[in-house]
């Protein structure tokens, strides 16, 4: 399906901040090609060894001793750019 064939108002996605429902002629059309975008924030941590060098400090991060990244997927409103949660029972598939 092409993105311009999507009937956005039929979907259970609407912005709780401004009420954007992806309706035709909405303010989101001035900001981009789609009323909503997926946003992923990734948090990852590593152990590190501090090494003093001259008057500074180097942190040597151990790439093998990192944690699995914690990710947080949300939807960004194309009208007010606030973030909100995906609807319940929504699966995200990257292709
Ligand atoms: Zn909004």
PDB file of the backbone (N, CA, C, O) and the ligand in Angstrom, with CONECT records:
HET     ZN  A 101       1
ATOM      1  N   UNK A   1       0.852  -1.198   0.000  1.00  0.00           N
ATOM      2  CA  UNK A   1       0.000   0.000   0.000  1.00  0.00           C
ATOM      3  C   UNK A   1       0.886   1.245   0.000  1.00  0.00           C
ATOM      4  O   UNK A   1       1.862   1.317   0.747  1.00  0.00           O
ATOM      5  N   UNK A   2       0.549   2.206  -0.823  1.00  0.00           N
ATOM      6  CA  UNK A   2       1.298   3.466  -0.853  1.00  0.00           C
ATOM      7  C   UNK A   2       0.850   4.344   0.314  1.00  0.00           C
ATOM      8  O   UNK A   2      -0.286   4.257   0.781  1.00  0.00           O
ATOM      9  N   UNK A   3       1.761   5.178   0.764  1.00  0.00           N
ATOM     10  CA  UNK A   3       1.450   5.963   1.962  1.00  0.00           C
ATOM     11  C   UNK A   3       0.298   6.940   1.717  1.00  0.00           C
ATOM     12  O   UNK A   3      -0.435   7.283   2.645  1.00  0.00           O
ATOM     13  N   UNK A   4       0.140   7.386   0.467  1.00  0.00           N
ATOM     14  CA  UNK A   4      -0.965   8.324   0.215  1.00  0.00           C
ATOM     15  C   UNK A   4      -2.311   7.622   0.006  1.00  0.00           C
ATOM     16  O   UNK A   4      -3.333   8.268  -0.225  1.00  0.00           O
ATOM     17  N   UNK A   5      -2.291   6.284   0.091  1.00  0.00           N
ATOM     18  CA  UNK A   5      -3.550   5.531   0.008  1.00  0.00           C
ATOM     19  C   UNK A   5      -4.074   5.164   1.393  1.00  0.00           C
ATOM     20  O   UNK A   5      -5.151   4.580   1.515  1.00  0.00           O
ATOM     21  N   UNK A   6      -3.328   5.499   2.422  1.00  0.00           N
ATOM     22  CA  UNK A   6      -3.728   5.107   3.780  1.00  0.00           C
ATOM     23  C   UNK A   6      -4.865   6.008   4.253  1.00  0.00           C
ATOM     24  O   UNK A   6      -4.799   7.232   4.140  1.00  0.00           O
ATOM     25  N   UNK A   7      -5.904   5.375   4.783  1.00  0.00           N
ATOM     26  CA  UNK A   7      -7.019   6.126   5.343  1.00  0.00           C
ATOM     27  C   UNK A   7      -6.735   6.329   6.841  1.00  0.00           C
ATOM     28  O   UNK A   7      -7.263   5.610   7.689  1.00  0.00           O
ATOM     29  N   UNK A   8      -5.891   7.323   7.143  1.00  0.00           N
ATOM     30  CA  UNK A   8      -5.413   7.536   8.517  1.00  0.00           C
ATOM     31  C   UNK A   8      -6.540   7.659   9.543  1.00  0.00           C
ATOM     32  O   UNK A   8      -6.467   7.033  10.600  1.00  0.00           O
ATOM     33  N   UNK A   9      -7.586   8.454   9.261  1.00  0.00           N
ATOM     34  CA  UNK A   9      -8.625   8.607  10.307  1.00  0.00           C
ATOM     35  C   UNK A   9      -9.324   7.298  10.671  1.00  0.00           C
ATOM     36  O   UNK A   9      -9.970   7.218  11.716  1.00  0.00           O
ATOM     37  N   UNK A  10      -9.204   6.254   9.809  1.00  0.00           N
ATOM     38  CA  UNK A  10      -9.800   4.961  10.127  1.00  0.00           C
ATOM     39  C   UNK A  10      -8.965   4.189  11.142  1.00  0.00           C
ATOM     40  O   UNK A  10      -9.443   3.212  11.720  1.00  0.00           O
ATOM     41  N   UNK A  11      -7.719   4.615  11.366  1.00  0.00           N
ATOM     42  CA  UNK A  11      -6.814   3.884  12.250  1.00  0.00           C
ATOM     43  C   UNK A  11      -6.906   4.415  13.688  1.00  0.00           C
ATOM     44  O   UNK A  11      -7.258   5.573  13.910  1.00  0.00           O
ATOM     45  N   UNK A  12      -6.581   3.547  14.660  1.00  0.00           N
ATOM     46  CA  UNK A  12      -6.629   3.998  16.062  1.00  0.00           C
ATOM     47  C   UNK A  12      -5.373   4.768  16.461  1.00  0.00           C
ATOM     48  O   UNK A  12      -4.825   4.556  17.543  1.00  0.00           O
ATOM     49  N   UNK A  13      -4.922   5.660  15.583  1.00  0.00           N
ATOM     50  CA  UNK A  13      -3.751   6.490  15.873  1.00  0.00           C
ATOM     51  C   UNK A  13      -4.213   7.941  15.838  1.00  0.00           C
ATOM     52  O   UNK A  13      -4.603   8.457  14.790  1.00  0.00           O
ATOM     53  N   UNK A  14      -4.165   8.583  16.984  1.00  0.00           N
ATOM     54  CA  UNK A  14      -4.464  10.009  17.004  1.00  0.00           C
ATOM     55  C   UNK A  14      -3.630  10.643  18.099  1.00  0.00           C
ATOM     56  O   UNK A  14      -3.351  10.026  19.127  1.00  0.00           O
ATOM     57  N   UNK A  15      -3.237  11.885  17.863  1.00  0.00           N
ATOM     58  CA  UNK A  15      -2.346  12.562  18.803  1.00  0.00           C
ATOM     59  C   UNK A  15      -3.141  13.038  20.017  1.00  0.00           C
ATOM     60  O   UNK A  15      -4.113  13.780  19.874  1.00  0.00           O
ATOM     61  N   UNK A  16      -2.723  12.603  21.232  1.00  0.00           N
ATOM     62  CA  UNK A  16      -3.444  13.055  22.432  1.00  0.00           C
ATOM     63  C   UNK A  16      -3.137  14.504  22.786  1.00  0.00           C
ATOM     64  O   UNK A  16      -3.781  15.078  23.664  1.00  0.00           O
ATOM     65  N   UNK A  17      -2.153  15.103  22.105  1.00  0.00           N
ATOM     66  CA  UNK A  17      -1.751  16.467  22.438  1.00  0.00           C
ATOM     67  C   UNK A  17      -2.520  17.505  21.624  1.00  0.00           C
ATOM     68  O   UNK A  17      -2.952  18.526  22.161  1.00  0.00           O
ATOM     69  N   UNK A  18      -2.692  17.240  20.317  1.00  0.00           N
ATOM     70  CA  UNK A  18      -3.335  18.252  19.460  1.00  0.00           C
ATOM     71  C   UNK A  18      -4.544  17.714  18.717  1.00  0.00           C
ATOM     72  O   UNK A  18      -5.252  18.477  18.060  1.00  0.00           O
ATOM     73  N   UNK A  19      -4.795  16.404  18.809  1.00  0.00           N
ATOM     74  CA  UNK A  19      -5.970  15.850  18.150  1.00  0.00           C
ATOM     75  C   UNK A  19      -5.758  15.456  16.701  1.00  0.00           C
ATOM     76  O   UNK A  19      -6.698  15.022  16.036  1.00  0.00           O
ATOM     77  N   UNK A  20      -4.532  15.600  16.197  1.00  0.00           N
ATOM     78  CA  UNK A  20      -4.244  15.194  14.824  1.00  0.00           C
ATOM     79  C   UNK A  20      -4.641  13.734  14.621  1.00  0.00           C
ATOM     80  O   UNK A  20      -4.238  12.858  15.386  1.00  0.00           O
ATOM     81  N   UNK A  21      -5.427  13.486  13.592  1.00  0.00           N
ATOM     82  CA  UNK A  21      -5.858  12.122  13.284  1.00  0.00           C
ATOM     83  C   UNK A  21      -5.423  11.744  11.874  1.00  0.00           C
ATOM     84  O   UNK A  21      -5.841  10.716  11.342  1.00  0.00           O
ATOM     85  N   UNK A  22      -4.578  12.584  11.269  1.00  0.00           N
ATOM     86  CA  UNK A  22      -4.119  12.318   9.918  1.00  0.00           C
ATOM     87  C   UNK A  22      -5.164  12.654   8.862  1.00  0.00           C
ATOM     88  O   UNK A  22      -5.094  12.183   7.726  1.00  0.00           O
ATOM     89  N   UNK A  23      -6.132  13.476   9.255  1.00  0.00           N
ATOM     90  CA  UNK A  23      -7.216  13.809   8.330  1.00  0.00           C
ATOM     91  C   UNK A  23      -6.701  14.662   7.163  1.00  0.00           C
ATOM     92  O   UNK A  23      -5.789  15.473   7.325  1.00  0.00           O
ATOM     93  N   UNK A  24      -7.303  14.462   5.991  1.00  0.00           N
ATOM     94  CA  UNK A  24      -6.906  15.231   4.812  1.00  0.00           C
ATOM     95  C   UNK A  24      -7.083  16.716   5.093  1.00  0.00           C
ATOM     96  O   UNK A  24      -8.069  17.139   5.697  1.00  0.00           O
ATOM     97  N   UNK A  25      -6.111  17.493   4.644  1.00  0.00           N
ATOM     98  CA  UNK A  25      -6.176  18.936   4.851  1.00  0.00           C
ATOM     99  C   UNK A  25      -5.714  19.380   6.222  1.00  0.00           C
ATOM    100  O   UNK A  25      -5.771  20.567   6.540  1.00  0.00           O
ATOM    101  N   UNK A  26      -5.253  18.433   7.049  1.00  0.00           N
ATOM    102  CA  UNK A  26      -4.786  18.800   8.389  1.00  0.00           C
ATOM    103  C   UNK A  26      -3.493  19.594   8.335  1.00  0.00           C
ATOM    104  O   UNK A  26      -2.802  19.611   7.316  1.00  0.00           O
ATOM    105  N   UNK A  27      -3.173  20.252   9.446  1.00  0.00           N
ATOM    106  CA  UNK A  27      -1.953  21.067   9.497  1.00  0.00           C
ATOM    107  C   UNK A  27      -0.702  20.246   9.263  1.00  0.00           C
ATOM    108  O   UNK A  27       0.321  20.782   8.837  1.00  0.00           O
ATOM    109  N   UNK A  28      -0.770  18.929   9.542  1.00  0.00           N
ATOM    110  CA  UNK A  28       0.407  18.083   9.350  1.00  0.00           C
ATOM    111  C   UNK A  28       0.880  18.117   7.910  1.00  0.00           C
ATOM    112  O   UNK A  28       2.067  17.918   7.653  1.00  0.00           O
ATOM    113  N   UNK A  29      -0.025  18.366   6.952  1.00  0.00           N
ATOM    114  CA  UNK A  29       0.363  18.360   5.537  1.00  0.00           C
ATOM    115  C   UNK A  29       1.392  19.444   5.229  1.00  0.00           C
ATOM    116  O   UNK A  29       2.159  19.316   4.275  1.00  0.00           O
ATOM    117  N   UNK A  30       1.414  20.512   6.029  1.00  0.00           N
ATOM    118  CA  UNK A  30       2.400  21.576   5.801  1.00  0.00           C
ATOM    119  C   UNK A  30       3.785  21.159   6.299  1.00  0.00           C
ATOM    120  O   UNK A  30       4.787  21.764   5.917  1.00  0.00           O
ATOM    121  N   UNK A  31       3.851  20.126   7.150  1.00  0.00           N
ATOM    122  CA  UNK A  31       5.114  19.752   7.789  1.00  0.00           C
ATOM    123  C   UNK A  31       5.796  18.546   7.160  1.00  0.00           C
ATOM    124  O   UNK A  31       6.990  18.342   7.377  1.00  0.00           O
ATOM    125  N   UNK A  32       5.079  17.750   6.395  1.00  0.00           N
ATOM    126  CA  UNK A  32       5.721  16.570   5.838  1.00  0.00           C
ATOM    127  C   UNK A  32       4.742  15.729   5.050  1.00  0.00           C
ATOM    128  O   UNK A  32       3.592  16.112   4.831  1.00  0.00           O
ATOM    129  N   UNK A  33       5.225  14.574   4.631  1.00  0.00           N
ATOM    130  CA  UNK A  33       4.454  13.711   3.758  1.00  0.00           C
ATOM    131  C   UNK A  33       3.581  12.731   4.517  1.00  0.00           C
ATOM    132  O   UNK A  33       2.743  12.053   3.922  1.00  0.00           O
ATOM    133  N   UNK A  34       3.767  12.652   5.802  1.00  0.00           N
ATOM    134  CA  UNK A  34       3.018  11.671   6.581  1.00  0.00           C
ATOM    135  C   UNK A  34       2.604  12.301   7.915  1.00  0.00           C
ATOM    136  O   UNK A  34       3.361  13.084   8.489  1.00  0.00           O
ATOM    137  N   UNK A  35       1.415  11.966   8.408  1.00  0.00           N
ATOM    138  CA  UNK A  35       0.950  12.615   9.638  1.00  0.00           C
ATOM    139  C   UNK A  35       1.655  12.137  10.895  1.00  0.00           C
ATOM    140  O   UNK A  35       1.630  12.822  11.918  1.00  0.00           O
ATOM    141  N   UNK A  36       2.295  10.951  10.832  1.00  0.00           N
ATOM    142  CA  UNK A  36       2.953  10.391  12.011  1.00  0.00           C
ATOM    143  C   UNK A  36       4.251   9.713  11.588  1.00  0.00           C
ATOM    144  O   UNK A  36       4.364   9.204  10.473  1.00  0.00           O
ATOM    145  N   UNK A  37       5.222   9.712  12.487  1.00  0.00           N
ATOM    146  CA  UNK A  37       6.477   9.003  12.259  1.00  0.00           C
ATOM    147  C   UNK A  37       6.796   8.167  13.494  1.00  0.00           C
ATOM    148  O   UNK A  37       6.397   8.506  14.608  1.00  0.00           O
ATOM    149  N   UNK A  38       7.529   7.057  13.279  1.00  0.00           N
ATOM    150  CA  UNK A  38       8.016   6.261  14.397  1.00  0.00           C
ATOM    151  C   UNK A  38       9.339   6.848  14.890  1.00  0.00           C
ATOM    152  O   UNK A  38      10.220   7.177  14.095  1.00  0.00           O
ATOM    153  N   UNK A  39       9.460   6.972  16.185  1.00  0.00           N
ATOM    154  CA  UNK A  39      10.676   7.496  16.802  1.00  0.00           C
ATOM    155  C   UNK A  39      11.229   6.430  17.738  1.00  0.00           C
ATOM    156  O   UNK A  39      10.498   5.885  18.565  1.00  0.00           O
ATOM    157  N   UNK A  40      12.492   6.139  17.612  1.00  0.00           N
ATOM    158  CA  UNK A  40      13.120   5.167  18.500  1.00  0.00           C
ATOM    159  C   UNK A  40      14.235   5.851  19.283  1.00  0.00           C
ATOM    160  O   UNK A  40      15.146   6.451  18.712  1.00  0.00           O
ATOM    161  N   UNK A  41      14.139   5.745  20.602  1.00  0.00           N
ATOM    162  CA  UNK A  41      15.218   6.211  21.467  1.00  0.00           C
ATOM    163  C   UNK A  41      15.941   4.972  21.972  1.00  0.00           C
ATOM    164  O   UNK A  41      15.315   4.020  22.438  1.00  0.00           O
ATOM    165  N   UNK A  42      17.258   4.996  21.875  1.00  0.00           N
ATOM    166  CA  UNK A  42      18.054   3.837  22.271  1.00  0.00           C
ATOM    167  C   UNK A  42      18.972   4.247  23.424  1.00  0.00           C
ATOM    168  O   UNK A  42      19.663   5.263  23.354  1.00  0.00           O
ATOM    169  N   UNK A  43      18.963   3.443  24.478  1.00  0.00           N
ATOM    170  CA  UNK A  43      19.867   3.670  25.604  1.00  0.00           C
ATOM    171  C   UNK A  43      20.765   2.454  25.721  1.00  0.00           C
ATOM    172  O   UNK A  43      20.278   1.330  25.843  1.00  0.00           O
ATOM    173  N   UNK A  44      22.057   2.665  25.685  1.00  0.00           N
ATOM    174  CA  UNK A  44      23.000   1.565  25.791  1.00  0.00           C
ATOM    175  C   UNK A  44      24.124   1.971  26.736  1.00  0.00           C
ATOM    176  O   UNK A  44      24.527   3.134  26.767  1.00  0.00           O
ATOM    177  N   UNK A  45      24.627   1.011  27.506  1.00  0.00           N
ATOM    178  CA  UNK A  45      25.708   1.348  28.442  1.00  0.00           C
ATOM    179  C   UNK A  45      26.850   0.353  28.300  1.00  0.00           C
ATOM    180  O   UNK A  45      26.647  -0.804  27.930  1.00  0.00           O
ATOM    181  N   UNK A  46      28.061   0.830  28.602  1.00  0.00           N
ATOM    182  CA  UNK A  46      29.264   0.004  28.514  1.00  0.00           C
ATOM    183  C   UNK A  46      30.101   0.197  29.772  1.00  0.00           C
ATOM    184  O   UNK A  46      30.092   1.264  30.385  1.00  0.00           O
ATOM    185  N   UNK A  47      30.840  -0.877  30.151  1.00  0.00           N
ATOM    186  CA  UNK A  47      31.889  -0.719  31.158  1.00  0.00           C
ATOM    187  C   UNK A  47      33.030   0.063  30.523  1.00  0.00           C
ATOM    188  O   UNK A  47      33.242   0.000  29.312  1.00  0.00           O
ATOM    189  N   UNK A  48      33.760   0.797  31.351  1.00  0.00           N
ATOM    190  CA  UNK A  48      34.910   1.508  30.801  1.00  0.00           C
ATOM    191  C   UNK A  48      36.031   1.547  31.816  1.00  0.00           C
ATOM    192  O   UNK A  48      35.825   1.417  33.023  1.00  0.00           O
ATOM    193  N   UNK A  49      37.238   1.732  31.275  1.00  0.00           N
ATOM    194  CA  UNK A  49      38.439   1.873  32.098  1.00  0.00           C
ATOM    195  C   UNK A  49      38.950   3.303  31.933  1.00  0.00           C
ATOM    196  O   UNK A  49      39.218   3.731  30.811  1.00  0.00           O
ATOM    197  N   UNK A  50      39.090   4.045  33.025  1.00  0.00           N
ATOM    198  CA  UNK A  50      39.619   5.408  32.904  1.00  0.00           C
ATOM    199  C   UNK A  50      41.148   5.379  32.869  1.00  0.00           C
ATOM    200  O   UNK A  50      41.783   4.678  33.657  1.00  0.00           O
ATOM    201  N   UNK A  51      41.719   6.138  31.961  1.00  0.00           N
ATOM    202  CA  UNK A  51      43.178   6.227  31.831  1.00  0.00           C
ATOM    203  C   UNK A  51      43.548   7.708  31.844  1.00  0.00           C
ATOM    204  O   UNK A  51      43.047   8.493  31.039  1.00  0.00           O
ATOM    205  N   UNK A  52      44.443   8.080  32.781  1.00  0.00           N
ATOM    206  CA  UNK A  52      44.882   9.477  32.835  1.00  0.00           C
ATOM    207  C   UNK A  52      45.924   9.728  31.765  1.00  0.00           C
ATOM    208  O   UNK A  52      46.900   8.987  31.643  1.00  0.00           O
ATOM    209  N   UNK A  53      45.709  10.779  30.993  1.00  0.00           N
ATOM    210  CA  UNK A  53      46.637  11.109  29.900  1.00  0.00           C
ATOM    211  C   UNK A  53      46.936  12.591  29.968  1.00  0.00           C
ATOM    212  O   UNK A  53      46.073  13.427  29.701  1.00  0.00           O
ATOM    213  N   UNK A  54      48.193  12.912  30.338  1.00  0.00           N
ATOM    214  CA  UNK A  54      48.550  14.326  30.436  1.00  0.00           C
ATOM    215  C   UNK A  54      47.627  15.006  31.427  1.00  0.00           C
ATOM    216  O   UNK A  54      47.496  14.565  32.569  1.00  0.00           O
ATOM    217  N   UNK A  55      46.984  16.085  30.988  1.00  0.00           N
ATOM    218  CA  UNK A  55      46.077  16.783  31.900  1.00  0.00           C
ATOM    219  C   UNK A  55      44.629  16.358  31.680  1.00  0.00           C
ATOM    220  O   UNK A  55      43.712  16.974  32.221  1.00  0.00           O
ATOM    221  N   UNK A  56      44.421  15.309  30.888  1.00  0.00           N
ATOM    222  CA  UNK A  56      43.049  14.859  30.602  1.00  0.00           C
ATOM    223  C   UNK A  56      42.823  13.422  31.011  1.00  0.00           C
ATOM    224  O   UNK A  56      43.639  12.820  31.708  1.00  0.00           O
ATOM    225  N   UNK A  57      41.737  12.898  30.581  1.00  0.00           N
ATOM    226  CA  UNK A  57      41.327  11.557  30.951  1.00  0.00           C
ATOM    227  C   UNK A  57      40.786  10.875  29.700  1.00  0.00           C
ATOM    228  O   UNK A  57      40.031  11.478  28.937  1.00  0.00           O
ATOM    229  N   UNK A  58      41.171   9.620  29.489  1.00  0.00           N
ATOM    230  CA  UNK A  58      40.565   8.831  28.412  1.00  0.00           C
ATOM    231  C   UNK A  58      39.711   7.744  29.045  1.00  0.00           C
ATOM    232  O   UNK A  58      40.116   7.123  30.028  1.00  0.00           O
ATOM    233  N   UNK A  59      38.557   7.520  28.497  1.00  0.00           N
ATOM    234  CA  UNK A  59      37.692   6.439  28.949  1.00  0.00           C
ATOM    235  C   UNK A  59      37.704   5.367  27.870  1.00  0.00           C
ATOM    236  O   UNK A  59      37.263   5.605  26.746  1.00  0.00           O
ATOM    237  N   UNK A  60      38.215   4.176  28.216  1.00  0.00           N
ATOM    238  CA  UNK A  60      38.301   3.096  27.248  1.00  0.00           C
ATOM    239  C   UNK A  60      37.082   2.199  27.462  1.00  0.00           C
ATOM    240  O   UNK A  60      37.012   1.451  28.437  1.00  0.00           O
ATOM    241  N   UNK A  61      36.138   2.285  26.550  1.00  0.00           N
ATOM    242  CA  UNK A  61      34.902   1.514  26.688  1.00  0.00           C
ATOM    243  C   UNK A  61      35.098   0.112  26.135  1.00  0.00           C
ATOM    244  O   UNK A  61      35.692  -0.068  25.073  1.00  0.00           O
ATOM    245  N   UNK A  62      34.604  -0.860  26.848  1.00  0.00           N
ATOM    246  CA  UNK A  62      34.725  -2.261  26.446  1.00  0.00           C
ATOM    247  C   UNK A  62      33.503  -2.629  25.603  1.00  0.00           C
ATOM    248  O   UNK A  62      32.411  -2.862  26.121  1.00  0.00           O
ATOM    249  N   UNK A  63      33.725  -2.672  24.289  1.00  0.00           N
ATOM    250  CA  UNK A  63      32.599  -2.914  23.384  1.00  0.00           C
ATOM    251  C   UNK A  63      31.938  -4.259  23.642  1.00  0.00           C
ATOM    252  O   UNK A  63      30.744  -4.423  23.390  1.00  0.00           O
ATOM    253  N   UNK A  64      32.710  -5.229  24.147  1.00  0.00           N
ATOM    254  CA  UNK A  64      32.155  -6.566  24.383  1.00  0.00           C
ATOM    255  C   UNK A  64      31.374  -6.638  25.694  1.00  0.00           C
ATOM    256  O   UNK A  64      30.648  -7.603  25.933  1.00  0.00           O
ATOM    257  N   UNK A  65      31.522  -5.617  26.544  1.00  0.00           N
ATOM    258  CA  UNK A  65      30.841  -5.645  27.846  1.00  0.00           C
ATOM    259  C   UNK A  65      29.716  -4.611  27.887  1.00  0.00           C
ATOM    260  O   UNK A  65      29.485  -3.958  28.904  1.00  0.00           O
ATOM    261  N   UNK A  66      29.032  -4.484  26.765  1.00  0.00           N
ATOM    262  CA  UNK A  66      27.876  -3.578  26.714  1.00  0.00           C
ATOM    263  C   UNK A  66      26.612  -4.317  27.077  1.00  0.00           C
ATOM    264  O   UNK A  66      26.555  -5.545  27.011  1.00  0.00           O
ATOM    265  N   UNK A  67      25.616  -3.579  27.455  1.00  0.00           N
ATOM    266  CA  UNK A  67      24.313  -4.184  27.728  1.00  0.00           C
ATOM    267  C   UNK A  67      23.534  -4.239  26.416  1.00  0.00           C
ATOM    268  O   UNK A  67      23.855  -3.533  25.460  1.00  0.00           O
ATOM    269  N   UNK A  68      22.521  -5.076  26.385  1.00  0.00           N
ATOM    270  CA  UNK A  68      21.600  -5.016  25.256  1.00  0.00           C
ATOM    271  C   UNK A  68      20.927  -3.651  25.305  1.00  0.00           C
ATOM    272  O   UNK A  68      20.541  -3.193  26.380  1.00  0.00           O
ATOM    273  N   UNK A  69      20.781  -2.999  24.163  1.00  0.00           N
ATOM    274  CA  UNK A  69      20.177  -1.667  24.204  1.00  0.00           C
ATOM    275  C   UNK A  69      18.709  -1.726  24.645  1.00  0.00           C
ATOM    276  O   UNK A  69      17.963  -2.630  24.271  1.00  0.00           O
ATOM    277  N   UNK A  70      18.330  -0.746  25.440  1.00  0.00           N
ATOM    278  CA  UNK A  70      16.929  -0.578  25.789  1.00  0.00           C
ATOM    279  C   UNK A  70      16.339   0.375  24.763  1.00  0.00           C
ATOM    280  O   UNK A  70      16.842   1.484  24.579  1.00  0.00           O
ATOM    281  N   UNK A  71      15.291  -0.047  24.106  1.00  0.00           N
ATOM    282  CA  UNK A  71      14.715   0.834  23.102  1.00  0.00           C
ATOM    283  C   UNK A  71      13.296   1.208  23.490  1.00  0.00           C
ATOM    284  O   UNK A  71      12.595   0.471  24.183  1.00  0.00           O
ATOM    285  N   UNK A  72      12.916   2.335  23.034  1.00  0.00           N
ATOM    286  CA  UNK A  72      11.599   2.865  23.353  1.00  0.00           C
ATOM    287  C   UNK A  72      11.021   3.459  22.076  1.00  0.00           C
ATOM    288  O   UNK A  72      11.406   4.550  21.656  1.00  0.00           O
ATOM    289  N   UNK A  73      10.099   2.734  21.470  1.00  0.00           N
ATOM    290  CA  UNK A  73       9.477   3.199  20.231  1.00  0.00           C
ATOM    291  C   UNK A  73       8.218   3.989  20.549  1.00  0.00           C
ATOM    292  O   UNK A  73       7.361   3.548  21.314  1.00  0.00           O
ATOM    293  N   UNK A  74       8.129   5.152  19.952  1.00  0.00           N
ATOM    294  CA  UNK A  74       6.938   5.977  20.126  1.00  0.00           C
ATOM    295  C   UNK A  74       6.544   6.557  18.776  1.00  0.00           C
ATOM    296  O   UNK A  74       7.272   6.436  17.791  1.00  0.00           O
ATOM    297  N   UNK A  75       5.399   7.177  18.753  1.00  0.00           N
ATOM    298  CA  UNK A  75       4.941   7.849  17.535  1.00  0.00           C
ATOM    299  C   UNK A  75       5.099   9.348  17.727  1.00  0.00           C
ATOM    300  O   UNK A  75       4.723   9.905  18.758  1.00  0.00           O
ATOM    301  N   UNK A  76       5.668   9.992  16.705  1.00  0.00           N
ATOM    302  CA  UNK A  76       5.777  11.441  16.712  1.00  0.00           C
ATOM    303  C   UNK A  76       4.669  12.017  15.852  1.00  0.00           C
ATOM    304  O   UNK A  76       4.459  11.579  14.721  1.00  0.00           O
ATOM    305  N   UNK A  77       3.969  12.986  16.384  1.00  0.00           N
ATOM    306  CA  UNK A  77       2.897  13.658  15.649  1.00  0.00           C
ATOM    307  C   UNK A  77       3.515  14.592  14.613  1.00  0.00           C
ATOM    308  O   UNK A  77       4.414  15.370  14.931  1.00  0.00           O
ATOM    309  N   UNK A  78       3.031  14.515  13.373  1.00  0.00           N
ATOM    310  CA  UNK A  78       3.541  15.369  12.309  1.00  0.00           C
ATOM    311  C   UNK A  78       2.964  16.769  12.348  1.00  0.00           C
ATOM    312  O   UNK A  78       3.301  17.611  11.515  1.00  0.00           O
ATOM    313  N   UNK A  79       2.100  17.016  13.309  1.00  0.00           N
ATOM    314  CA  UNK A  79       1.468  18.336  13.405  1.00  0.00           C
ATOM    315  C   UNK A  79       2.055  19.162  14.550  1.00  0.00           C
ATOM    316  O   UNK A  79       2.406  20.327  14.359  1.00  0.00           O
ATOM    317  N   UNK A  80       2.162  18.559  15.750  1.00  0.00           N
ATOM    318  CA  UNK A  80       2.684  19.310  16.903  1.00  0.00           C
ATOM    319  C   UNK A  80       4.041  18.775  17.362  1.00  0.00           C
ATOM    320  O   UNK A  80       4.672  19.365  18.239  1.00  0.00           O
ATOM    321  N   UNK A  81       4.501  17.653  16.772  1.00  0.00           N
ATOM    322  CA  UNK A  81       5.813  17.046  17.054  1.00  0.00           C
ATOM    323  C   UNK A  81       5.957  16.526  18.485  1.00  0.00           C
ATOM    324  O   UNK A  81       7.074  16.294  18.948  1.00  0.00           O
ATOM    325  N   UNK A  82       4.855  16.343  19.176  1.00  0.00           N
ATOM    326  CA  UNK A  82       4.902  15.677  20.480  1.00  0.00           C
ATOM    327  C   UNK A  82       4.951  14.172  20.235  1.00  0.00           C
ATOM    328  O   UNK A  82       4.598  13.695  19.156  1.00  0.00           O
ATOM    329  N   UNK A  83       5.398  13.425  21.260  1.00  0.00           N
ATOM    330  CA  UNK A  83       5.469  11.970  21.173  1.00  0.00           C
ATOM    331  C   UNK A  83       4.338  11.343  21.965  1.00  0.00           C
ATOM    332  O   UNK A  83       3.888  11.893  22.970  1.00  0.00           O
ATOM    333  N   UNK A  84       3.883  10.189  21.506  1.00  0.00           N
ATOM    334  CA  UNK A  84       2.888   9.448  22.280  1.00  0.00           C
ATOM    335  C   UNK A  84       3.059   7.958  22.009  1.00  0.00           C
ATOM    336  O   UNK A  84       3.722   7.564  21.049  1.00  0.00           O
ATOM    337  N   UNK A  85       2.452   7.129  22.869  1.00  0.00           N
ATOM    338  CA  UNK A  85       2.636   5.683  22.803  1.00  0.00           C
ATOM    339  C   UNK A  85       1.922   5.079  21.607  1.00  0.00           C
ATOM    340  O   UNK A  85       0.928   5.615  21.116  1.00  0.00           O
ATOM    341  N   UNK A  86       2.450   3.950  21.150  1.00  0.00           N
ATOM    342  CA  UNK A  86       1.769   3.190  20.118  1.00  0.00           C
ATOM    343  C   UNK A  86       0.454   2.661  20.679  1.00  0.00           C
ATOM    344  O   UNK A  86       0.356   2.403  21.879  1.00  0.00           O
ATOM    345  N   UNK A  87      -0.551   2.496  19.833  1.00  0.00           N
ATOM    346  CA  UNK A  87      -1.797   1.890  20.321  1.00  0.00           C
ATOM    347  C   UNK A  87      -1.529   0.493  20.857  1.00  0.00           C
ATOM    348  O   UNK A  87      -0.570  -0.154  20.436  1.00  0.00           O
ATOM    349  N   UNK A  88      -2.361   0.015  21.780  1.00  0.00           N
ATOM    350  CA  UNK A  88      -2.205  -1.335  22.320  1.00  0.00           C
ATOM    351  C   UNK A  88      -2.263  -2.364  21.201  1.00  0.00           C
ATOM    352  O   UNK A  88      -2.909  -2.152  20.175  1.00  0.00           O
ATOM    353  N   UNK A  89      -1.574  -3.488  21.416  1.00  0.00           N
ATOM    354  CA  UNK A  89      -1.551  -4.607  20.472  1.00  0.00           C
ATOM    355  C   UNK A  89      -0.993  -4.192  19.110  1.00  0.00           C
ATOM    356  O   UNK A  89      -1.387  -4.741  18.082  1.00  0.00           O
ATOM    357  N   UNK A  90      -0.081  -3.229  19.105  1.00  0.00           N
ATOM    358  CA  UNK A  90       0.568  -2.816  17.858  1.00  0.00           C
ATOM    359  C   UNK A  90       1.940  -3.479  17.784  1.00  0.00           C
ATOM    360  O   UNK A  90       2.733  -3.386  18.721  1.00  0.00           O
ATOM    361  N   UNK A  91       2.209  -4.136  16.686  1.00  0.00           N
ATOM    362  CA  UNK A  91       3.543  -4.694  16.451  1.00  0.00           C
ATOM    363  C   UNK A  91       4.249  -3.843  15.422  1.00  0.00           C
ATOM    364  O   UNK A  91       3.621  -3.341  14.490  1.00  0.00           O
ATOM    365  N   UNK A  92       5.554  -3.675  15.581  1.00  0.00           N
ATOM    366  CA  UNK A  92       6.345  -2.893  14.640  1.00  0.00           C
ATOM    367  C   UNK A  92       7.271  -3.851  13.899  1.00  0.00           C
ATOM    368  O   UNK A  92       7.967  -4.663  14.509  1.00  0.00           O
ATOM    369  N   UNK A  93       7.266  -3.743  12.598  1.00  0.00           N
ATOM    370  CA  UNK A  93       8.082  -4.605  11.758  1.00  0.00           C
ATOM    371  C   UNK A  93       8.900  -3.722  10.828  1.00  0.00           C
ATOM    372  O   UNK A  93       8.343  -2.900  10.100  1.00  0.00           O
ATOM    373  N   UNK A  94      10.213  -3.886  10.847  1.00  0.00           N
ATOM    374  CA  UNK A  94      11.065  -3.097   9.950  1.00  0.00           C
ATOM    375  C   UNK A  94      11.371  -3.931   8.700  1.00  0.00           C
ATOM    376  O   UNK A  94      11.762  -5.094   8.797  1.00  0.00           O
ATOM    377  N   UNK A  95      11.190  -3.328   7.554  1.00  0.00           N
ATOM    378  CA  UNK A  95      11.410  -4.063   6.304  1.00  0.00           C
ATOM    379  C   UNK A  95      12.480  -3.381   5.471  1.00  0.00           C
ATOM    380  O   UNK A  95      12.807  -3.851   4.381  1.00  0.00           O
TER     381      UNK A  95
HETATM  382 ZN    ZN A 101      -0.061  16.407  17.795  1.00  0.00          ZN
END
